Amino acid sequence: MAEEREVGTVTHYYTNIGVAVIELTDTLKVGDKIHIKGATSDFTQKVDSMQIEHKNVKEAKKGESIGLKVKEHVREHDKVFVVEE
């Protein structure tokens, strides 16, 4: 069973572009596998790219807000976990 560690919370979702804004409580890197879970969301995906203030970054740290393209609809307050296999 893979370990999961919480790394943030969805604070906004842009439906038209499929991008979630995630406020981080821990470090997240491009290449990480994440699990997004909420009342109606429950899926995993790989972090292909993420942005801070419209600039691509490879890594984001606690306290930063990132924009992340997600493959399914998410909602505010959904929790984001990194899957450590």
Secondary structure, DSSP 4 states (H G I P E B T S, - for coil): --EEEEEEEEEEEETTTTEEEEEESS-EETT-EEEEESSS-EEEEE---EEETTEEESEE-TT-EEEEE-SS---TT-EEEEEE-
